[in-house]
Amino acid sequence: MKLKLCLLSILFSTLVGNAVAADAGLRYINTRGNVRCGTPNDNQIFAYKDEDGVWQGISVEVCRMISTAVFGRSDRIQMVQVPEVLVSKALATNKIDVMIGGLPYSATNEISTKAAPVDILYYDRLTFLSRAAGKAKSMKDFKGERVCIAQDPDDLKRLMSYSERYNLDLQPATYQTASSAKANFLLHRCRLLAGNYMLLQDMLVNTPSGLEDVEMLPETVDERAVYLYALKDNTTLRTILKWIINASKFAENVGLTQENYKLNLGSKNPEIMNLLGVDEKLWTRFKLEPTWVQIMLKERGNYGEIFDKAFGEKSRFKIKRGKNNLLRNGGLITSEPFL
């Protein structure tokens, strides 16, 4: 009987220990002293080092936001390149703390991976680059053409559904990664290249040669949201990250900018006081630096300002906000109240 109780006690302790380890909140991040952010950083729109060796890109901006919230400074970051097929493993083995994009959100991924979506970062769409598109009047002029595409089951299904819907008989040539699909497109092995608009725009801007007769087609195969992911079992961290991302959206929604946030430090609006840390209780309960939003606004700006500098009108990519605008401005970006 004693042995049985002992074994049950050990089993219970192990289960509790595993649960605590999984739902570690910020413990590993604080102990390590930096935030490790996964990103598909094989391009210059997500994450890259500039001539001075400083990380730039939208994934970096999100990682800096998290670093600012946790440490009160934006430089405690480590960018880690993680292919889509390894996102779940990277999170489960604590190789990264968060994954910034790089994984489509679907029912299959929800049930079969250890990655769980935290919040929508922005919206993108699946579309095409084409060679010699000048004479084409519609997609019918591409009927039967080969399409280079990364070996993603969801994107492949969407491409084939699009092809069948419009009777295009497109011929997919699948490659393990988006980089491989791009390389083979540059080698003229396909007339079309299918991929996320932002990745294709990066290719148009940053590929030095081989794209003289290439242009972006206006067609949209599929719209999709790009998410921030964390370990499914780490519910505490997921909650914290959700409100970090929400803070940048809420700041834009209430009109707090890089230029005017200081004028609102005396506001008596409880949501503004919570957001800016004038009333420290809310962010303290999240175990975050109470005034981190002030630091973020001073250094980077609100959601819209960060978007514009990373890949919008103030960047070399000139990507229009469209669905990435606030709901009241015709987009899909919303925020939750800070009460």
TORRO-725419 format. One line per 5 residues: number of its first residue (from 1); their letters; for each residue x, y negated, z of C-alpha. Coordinates in nm, 2 decimals. Layout:
<atoms>
NUM	a	X:Y:Z; ...
</atoms>
This chain:
<atoms>
1	mklkl	0.00:0.00:0.00; 0.28:-0.24:0.09; 0.45:-0.16:-0.24; 0.14:-0.23:-0.43; 0.09:-0.56:-0.26
6	cllsi	0.45:-0.64:-0.32; 0.42:-0.57:-0.70; 0.10:-0.77:-0.72; 0.28:-1.06:-0.54; 0.57:-1.05:-0.79
11	lfstl	0.33:-1.03:-1.09; 0.13:-1.33:-0.96; 0.44:-1.53:-0.89; 0.57:-1.45:-1.24; 0.24:-1.56:-1.40
16	vgnav	0.23:-1.88:-1.20; 0.59:-1.95:-1.27; 0.54:-1.91:-1.65; 0.24:-2.13:-1.64; 0.43:-2.40:-1.45
21	aadag	0.72:-2.37:-1.69; 0.49:-2.40:-1.99; 0.30:-2.70:-1.85; 0.61:-2.88:-1.75; 0.49:-3.23:-1.84
26	lryin	0.79:-3.47:-1.87; 1.01:-3.26:-1.65; 1.25:-3.13:-1.92; 1.26:-3.47:-2.09; 1.35:-3.66:-1.77
31	trgnv	1.61:-3.40:-1.67; 1.78:-3.41:-2.00; 1.76:-3.79:-2.03; 1.63:-3.81:-2.39; 1.34:-3.72:-2.61
36	rcgtp	1.40:-3.46:-2.88; 1.18:-3.52:-3.18; 1.13:-3.28:-3.46; 1.10:-3.42:-3.81; 1.12:-3.30:-4.17
41	ndnqi	1.40:-3.56:-4.21; 1.53:-3.46:-4.56; 1.43:-3.80:-4.69; 1.45:-4.17:-4.62; 1.09:-4.23:-4.53
46	faykd	1.06:-4.01:-4.22; 1.41:-4.01:-4.06; 1.76:-4.11:-4.18; 2.07:-4.29:-4.07; 2.14:-4.62:-4.22
51	edgvw	2.49:-4.76:-4.32; 2.55:-4.85:-3.95; 2.47:-4.49:-3.83; 2.14:-4.61:-3.68; 1.83:-4.39:-3.72
56	qgisv	1.55:-4.54:-3.93; 1.21:-4.42:-4.06; 0.85:-4.37:-3.93; 0.94:-4.05:-3.74; 1.21:-4.25:-3.56
61	evcrm	0.97:-4.53:-3.48; 0.73:-4.28:-3.31; 1.02:-4.12:-3.12; 1.14:-4.46:-3.00; 0.79:-4.54:-2.88
66	istav	0.79:-4.22:-2.66; 1.14:-4.30:-2.54; 1.03:-4.65:-2.44; 0.73:-4.52:-2.25; 0.93:-4.26:-2.06
71	fgrsd	1.26:-4.44:-2.00; 1.18:-4.80:-2.05; 1.43:-4.82:-2.34; 1.40:-4.70:-2.70; 1.74:-4.55:-2.76
76	riqmv	1.70:-4.22:-2.56; 1.62:-4.02:-2.87; 1.75:-3.71:-3.05; 1.62:-3.64:-3.40; 1.61:-3.28:-3.50
81	qvpev	1.53:-3.15:-3.85; 1.27:-2.87:-3.83; 1.13:-2.70:-4.14; 0.75:-2.65:-4.13; 0.79:-2.27:-4.09
86	lvska	0.99:-2.32:-3.77; 0.78:-2.58:-3.59; 0.60:-2.34:-3.36; 0.93:-2.16:-3.26; 1.11:-2.49:-3.21
91	latnk	0.85:-2.61:-2.96; 0.81:-2.27:-2.79; 1.19:-2.24:-2.73; 1.23:-2.60:-2.61; 1.45:-2.69:-2.90
96	idvmi	1.23:-3.00:-2.94; 0.98:-3.18:-2.72; 0.75:-3.31:-2.99; 0.71:-3.26:-3.37; 0.63:-3.56:-3.58
101	gglpy	0.43:-3.44:-3.88; 0.57:-3.16:-4.09; 0.29:-2.92:-4.01; -0.06:-2.93:-4.17; -0.34:-2.90:-3.92
106	satne	-0.57:-2.61:-4.01; -0.77:-2.34:-3.84; -0.50:-2.08:-3.92; -0.22:-2.30:-3.76; -0.44:-2.37:-3.46
111	istka	-0.49:-2.01:-3.38; -0.16:-1.86:-3.49; 0.10:-2.11:-3.37; 0.22:-2.26:-3.04; 0.19:-2.61:-3.18
116	apvdi	-0.11:-2.82:-3.08; -0.20:-3.16:-3.23; -0.18:-3.45:-3.00; -0.31:-3.74:-3.21; -0.33:-3.86:-3.57
121	lyydr	-0.02:-4.07:-3.66; -0.14:-4.17:-4.01; -0.31:-4.05:-4.32; -0.15:-3.92:-4.63; -0.27:-3.74:-4.95
126	ltfls	-0.16:-3.46:-5.18; -0.09:-3.60:-5.53; 0.14:-3.57:-5.83; 0.45:-3.70:-5.99; 0.46:-3.65:-6.37
131	raagk	0.71:-3.66:-6.65; 0.61:-3.84:-6.97; 0.27:-3.94:-6.84; 0.25:-4.25:-7.06; 0.03:-4.09:-7.33
136	aksmk	-0.20:-3.90:-7.08; -0.55:-4.05:-7.05; -0.67:-3.80:-6.78; -0.57:-3.48:-6.60; -0.71:-3.29:-6.90
141	dfkge	-0.39:-3.39:-7.08; -0.19:-3.18:-6.83; -0.39:-2.86:-6.88; -0.18:-2.55:-6.84; 0.13:-2.74:-6.72
146	rvcia	0.37:-2.60:-6.46; 0.36:-2.76:-6.12; 0.65:-2.75:-5.87; 0.52:-2.73:-5.52; 0.65:-2.63:-5.18
151	qdpdd	0.54:-2.29:-5.06; 0.27:-2.41:-4.82; -0.04:-2.18:-4.83; -0.28:-2.46:-4.75; -0.14:-2.70:-5.02
156	lkrlm	-0.13:-2.42:-5.27; -0.49:-2.33:-5.21; -0.59:-2.69:-5.24; -0.40:-2.73:-5.57; -0.56:-2.42:-5.72
161	syser	-0.91:-2.53:-5.60; -0.85:-2.87:-5.77; -0.73:-2.69:-6.09; -1.03:-2.47:-6.10; -1.27:-2.75:-6.02
166	ynldl	-1.16:-2.95:-6.33; -1.07:-2.65:-6.55; -0.70:-2.75:-6.57; -0.53:-2.40:-6.56; -0.23:-2.55:-6.37
171	qpaty	0.06:-2.31:-6.32; 0.21:-2.34:-5.98; 0.59:-2.28:-5.93; 0.63:-2.24:-5.56; 0.96:-2.31:-5.37
176	qtass	1.05:-2.26:-5.00; 1.07:-2.63:-4.92; 0.96:-2.97:-5.05; 1.33:-3.04:-5.12; 1.36:-2.73:-5.34
181	akanf	1.04:-2.82:-5.53; 1.19:-3.17:-5.59; 1.52:-3.03:-5.71; 1.36:-2.80:-5.96; 1.13:-3.08:-6.08
186	llhrc	1.45:-3.29:-6.14; 1.59:-3.00:-6.34; 1.29:-3.02:-6.57; 1.15:-2.68:-6.47; 0.80:-2.84:-6.42
191	rllag	0.63:-3.13:-6.58; 0.44:-3.20:-6.25; 0.55:-3.22:-5.89; 0.28:-3.19:-5.62; 0.34:-3.32:-5.28
196	nymll	0.25:-3.58:-5.01; 0.22:-3.93:-5.15; 0.47:-4.07:-4.90; 0.73:-3.81:-4.98; 0.69:-3.87:-5.35
201	qdmlv	0.71:-4.24:-5.30; 1.04:-4.19:-5.11; 1.16:-3.98:-5.41; 1.08:-4.26:-5.65; 1.25:-4.52:-5.44
206	ntpsg	1.56:-4.33:-5.33; 1.65:-4.09:-5.61; 1.93:-4.26:-5.81; 1.88:-4.09:-6.15; 1.67:-3.84:-6.34
211	ledve	1.34:-4.02:-6.28; 1.34:-4.26:-6.57; 1.03:-4.12:-6.73; 0.86:-4.02:-6.41; 0.56:-4.19:-6.25
216	mlpet	0.30:-4.14:-5.98; -0.04:-4.02:-6.10; -0.35:-4.19:-5.94; -0.53:-3.85:-5.88; -0.58:-3.72:-5.53
221	vdera	-0.58:-3.35:-5.48; -0.66:-3.37:-5.11; -0.66:-3.62:-4.82; -0.49:-3.52:-4.49; -0.41:-3.65:-4.15
226	vylya	-0.05:-3.64:-4.02; -0.03:-3.54:-3.66; 0.20:-3.55:-3.36; 0.24:-3.20:-3.22; 0.35:-3.07:-2.88
231	lkdnt	0.36:-2.72:-2.72; 0.01:-2.59:-2.68; 0.06:-2.48:-2.32; 0.21:-2.81:-2.21; -0.12:-2.98:-2.16
236	tlrti	0.02:-3.25:-1.93; 0.27:-3.37:-2.19; 0.01:-3.36:-2.46; -0.22:-3.59:-2.26; 0.07:-3.83:-2.19
241	lkwii	0.17:-3.84:-2.56; -0.19:-3.90:-2.67; -0.21:-4.22:-2.46; 0.13:-4.33:-2.57; 0.02:-4.32:-2.94
246	naskf	-0.32:-4.47:-2.85; -0.14:-4.76:-2.68; 0.01:-4.88:-3.01; -0.32:-4.86:-3.19; -0.51:-5.03:-2.91
251	aenvg	-0.26:-5.31:-2.90; -0.33:-5.39:-3.27; -0.71:-5.34:-3.21; -0.71:-5.61:-2.94; -0.48:-5.84:-3.14
256	ltqen	-0.16:-5.80:-2.93; 0.15:-5.86:-3.15; 0.52:-5.91:-3.13; 0.46:-6.28:-3.14; 0.18:-6.33:-2.89
261	yklnl	0.18:-6.05:-2.63; 0.35:-6.27:-2.37; 0.05:-6.51:-2.39; -0.17:-6.23:-2.27; 0.03:-6.14:-1.96
266	gsknp	-0.20:-6.36:-1.75; -0.52:-6.20:-1.89; -0.78:-6.09:-1.64; -0.92:-5.84:-1.89; -0.87:-5.50:-1.71
271	eimnl	-0.79:-5.32:-2.03; -0.52:-5.57:-2.12; -0.38:-5.56:-1.77; -0.37:-5.17:-1.78; -0.21:-5.17:-2.12
276	lgvde	0.06:-5.42:-2.05; 0.13:-5.29:-1.70; 0.03:-5.61:-1.53; -0.17:-5.36:-1.32; 0.08:-5.08:-1.28
281	klwtr	-0.15:-4.81:-1.15; -0.26:-4.65:-1.48; 0.08:-4.60:-1.64; 0.22:-4.50:-1.30; -0.03:-4.21:-1.29
286	fklep	0.10:-4.10:-1.62; 0.45:-4.11:-1.47; 0.56:-4.37:-1.73; 0.73:-4.70:-1.71; 0.45:-4.95:-1.63
291	twvqi	0.56:-5.23:-1.86; 0.67:-5.01:-2.15; 0.41:-5.15:-2.39; 0.56:-5.50:-2.33; 0.90:-5.36:-2.43
296	mlker	0.75:-5.19:-2.74; 0.57:-5.50:-2.85; 0.89:-5.71:-2.81; 1.11:-5.47:-3.00; 0.89:-5.30:-3.25
301	gnyge	0.54:-5.45:-3.25; 0.20:-5.29:-3.25; 0.08:-5.00:-3.47; 0.02:-5.21:-3.78; 0.35:-5.40:-3.74
306	ifdka	0.54:-5.07:-3.71; 0.36:-4.92:-4.01; 0.44:-5.22:-4.23; 0.81:-5.22:-4.13; 0.85:-4.85:-4.17
311	fgeks	0.68:-4.79:-4.51; 0.43:-5.07:-4.57; 0.44:-5.41:-4.73; 0.76:-5.52:-4.53; 0.95:-5.21:-4.64
316	rfkik	1.11:-5.10:-4.97; 0.83:-4.84:-5.01; 0.54:-5.10:-5.03; 0.28:-4.84:-4.94; -0.06:-5.01:-4.88
321	rgknn	-0.23:-4.93:-4.55; -0.56:-4.81:-4.70; -0.70:-4.55:-4.47; -0.42:-4.64:-4.22; -0.59:-4.97:-4.15
326	llrng	-0.80:-5.02:-3.84; -1.16:-4.90:-3.87; -1.29:-5.26:-3.87; -1.07:-5.34:-4.16; -1.20:-5.05:-4.38
331	glits	-0.95:-4.78:-4.26; -0.98:-4.48:-4.03; -0.75:-4.58:-3.74; -0.93:-4.61:-3.41; -0.83:-4.64:-3.04
336	epfl	-0.97:-4.54:-2.71; -1.03:-4.79:-2.42; -0.77:-4.85:-2.15; -1.00:-4.84:-1.85
</atoms>
